[in-house]
Amino acid sequence: MSYQNLRVEEGAIAVVTIHRPQVLNALDDTTLRELTDAFIALAADAAVRCVILTGAGEKAFVAGADIAAMAGLGPDDGRAFAERGHRLGAVMEGARAPIIAAVNGFALGGGLELALACDFALASSNAKLGLPEVGLGVIPGFGGTQRLARRIGPGRARELVYTGNVIGAEEALRLGLVNAVTEPAALLPAARTLAEKIASRAPLAVAAAKRALHEGADLPLAQALALEAELFGALFTTSDQKEGMRAFLDKRPPKFEGR
C-alpha cells in the first residue's frame, strides 16, 4: 500500500514512520486513517513478527494532534475525531505482533497517546513526553486518560494530566512510561535489537501472550487466569510448541514457523 504521510518498511520486523516532519509529525485525519490502515495490513501479514513505530526527523515522534485541524471542530466532530483515535489504538492493541514505540523527540498529546497504545516504548535522551491538553481547553482524547493510568498508576497519571506537565526521557523512565533511554543515534538500533529478539520467539506464543496481557488487564483476576489457562492450553495444538520443546530437549535452537 502507498501512503501520503507514512513510510512503511515491511518484513519480519516492520518499521512504520510517521512522515510529516514539516509539522513535527502531528496527527490529522489523513494520518490517523493511514496509521489504522497500515496496522490492519500488518496484522494480516503472518510474516510480521514485530513492528517499530517512530517519527520522521530528529525533533519529534509525534508532537500531538494537528491543532489547526482541531480548532474549528464542534462537539460532534470532536467526539468523532476522538473515536478515530480510539479505533487506531484498538487496532494496535489487537494486532498479533508486538509494537515498539521508538520515541525520537516530542511525544505530546496524541503523540504520547499513540506511544501508549504500543506494547512498550524506548526513548531517545532528547525526548519530551506529556499530555498538555488541559492547557488548550480540552482533555486527552485518544485514550490518554485511560492508558496512562494503566501504565504508570492513577496518582502519577492524574498529576500529568491535570497539570499538563511535559517531562524528559529520564523522568519518563523513572515513572515506567518508557522502558529504556538511549542516545538519539542508538534509538532505532536498540529498538531493532529488541524486535529481533521478539521475532526469534514462537510467534503464536508471543501473540497469545500479548492477548493475555491486554485482555487480562481489564478482567477480574479469576477471569484473567481462566483466559491465561485457555491460551496456554491452545498452544499445545501448535507445531511451534512441539518444535520449541523438542529443540530444548535436543539442546539446539528452535526453528519456529508460526504454525
N, C-alpha and C positions, 0 to 999 in steps of 0.2 A: 504494500500500500504506500501511496505517496501522501505526504503531509505538508501543510504550509508552515506550521510552527513547531514541528518536531523533527528530530533526526533519530532514526531507529536503526541500530546495528543488530542484526539478527544472529542467531547461533545458540549454542547451549547456554552461553552467558550473553543475554541480550542487554543492550545499553540503550536507554531512552533518554535523549537530551532535549529539554525544552529550549527552543531556539528563537527567542525574541530579545536578543541582547540589547537592542535599542531602547527597550522599556524594562530592562532588568528582569526579563522573562515573566512579566506579570501575566496573570491568568485572565483571559477574556473568554467569551462564549466559544469561539473557534478553538482555542487551546484546550478548554475543558472537553469539548466534543472529540477532538483528535486524541487526547490522552485516553478517554474512555474507549474509543475505537481501537487504539493501539494495544491497550491492556486486554481487551476482549480477544483480539487476534493472537496475542502472545499466549494467552491462557489456552487457546485452542490448539496450540502447536506443542505436541508432545516432546519435541526435541529441545524445548526451552527448559533448562533446569534452574536458572536463577536470573533475575533481572536487576540491573543497576539503573536508578533514576537520578539524573543530575541536570544542571542548568548550563547553558552556553556562557562562555566568558569566564572571567575571574572574579567578577563582582557579586554575582547573585546565583543562588539556586533558583528561587522564585521570590521576588520582592513583595509579592502579595497579589491580591486580585486587582484587576485593572480599575483604578478609582475613576478614571474618566468615563469608563463604560458603565459604572455603577451609579454615578452621581445623580442621574436623572430618573432612576428607577422609582416606581411606585411600590406599594406593599405587595401586590400580586406578583409583579415582576421580580421583586426582591426575594420573595419566597421561592419562585421558580428557579432563580439563579442559585439559591442555596441548595435546592433539591438536585440541581445538576451536579453540584459539588458532592452532595451525598451519594449520588449514583456512582460517580467516579470512585469514591472511597470504598463503596461496597464491591465494585468490580475488582479493585486492587486486593481487598482482603479476601475475596472469594477465589482469587486465582490460585492455581495449584502451586506455581513456583513462588518461592520467597522473593520479596522485592526489597532491595537495599537502597536507602536514600544516601547519596553522596552529596552532602550539603557544602557547596563550594563558595559560600558567601552569604548574602542576606537570605534568610528564610523567615519572612514576616507574614503575618496574617494567613492568607490562603496558602502561602508557601510552606509555613510550618505545618499547617493542617494537612497538606499533601505529604510532607515527610512523616507525619504521624500515622497516615494510612499505610505507610510502608511497614515491613516487618520490624526493621530497626534502621538506625541511621549512623553514619560516620560523618564527622565534620572536619573541615579544614580549620586551622588555627585562626583564620580571619573571619570565620562565620559569625553572624549575628542572628539570634533567633528570638521571636516574640510574637505575641498576639496583640497588636496595638489598636484593635478595632474600636474600643470604647473612646479613644481619642478622636474618632471620626463620627461618633454618634450612633454606632451600631455595635453588634457583638460578633464574635467568630461565627461564621455561618456554614462552614464546610466540615463540621464535625469537631472543631477545636474544643468546644466546651465539654465534650464527652470523652474524646480520645486523650486529651492532655491529662485529665484526672486519672484515667486508667493507666497512663504511662508513668506519671510521677507522683500520684497521690492527690487527693482533693484539696488539701491545705495549700500546697505549693501551686497547684493549678489555679485556685481562686486568687492567690496573690498576683500571679502573672496576668490573669485575665482582667481583674478589677483595676490594676494599675496600668496595664498596657506596657509594662517594662520590657525592654529589649536587653537580652543577656548575651554574653560572649560564649565562645565554644567551651572554655574550661568550666564555667558555671553550668552550662548545659550538661557537660559530662558528670559533674558532681551531683546534679539532680536526677541523672538517669535518663535524660532526654535524648542523649546520643550515647553510643557505645564506645566510641574512641575518638580522639582528636589527632590529626596529623598535620604536617606542614602542607601547604597548598599543593605542591607538586607531587606529594606522595598520596593524595587522597584517592584518586582513581586506581592507582596500583594496589592500594590497601583494600579497596572495595573489590577489585578483581580477585585478589588473593582469597578473601572470604568467600566470594562467589564460586571460585574454583573448588574450594573445599566442600561447599554445599553441593555443587554439581557432581562431585565424586561419590556422593552418598546415594542410597537407593531412592529414586525419585518418587515412587509411590509412598514410601515411608515418610519422606520429607513432606509430601502433600498431606498425608494423614496427620502428621504432627502439627502442621500449620492449621488444619481444620480443628484439631483437638484444642489447641491453644486459643484460637479465635472464638470458636463457638462455646467452648467450656468456660471462658471468662465471664459470660453473661448468664450462666446456669447455676442453680444451687449445686453444692459440692456433690451430692449423691447423683444427680443427673449428669454432671460433668464426668464423674468417674465411670458411669454407665456408658457414656459416649466414648471415653478412652478405651474401655474394655471391648466395645463393639469394633472400633477401628483397629485395635491390636489384633483381635481375632481374625478380622477380614484380611489382614496382611499375610496370614498363613495360607491363603489361597494363591499367592503370587509366586512367580518364578524367581523374582528378586529375593524373596525370603529364603527360598531353597538355596539359591546361589550364595547369598551372604553368609548363611550358617555353614554351608559346605566349605566355602573358602576359609572361614575362620578355623574350622577343624583341620583343613588341609594346610593351614599356615601359608596362604597365598592371598594376594589382593583380589577382591571380588570384581566381577565384570557385570555391572548392573545394566539392564536393558529397558527398565520401565515396564515390565510385564509381570 
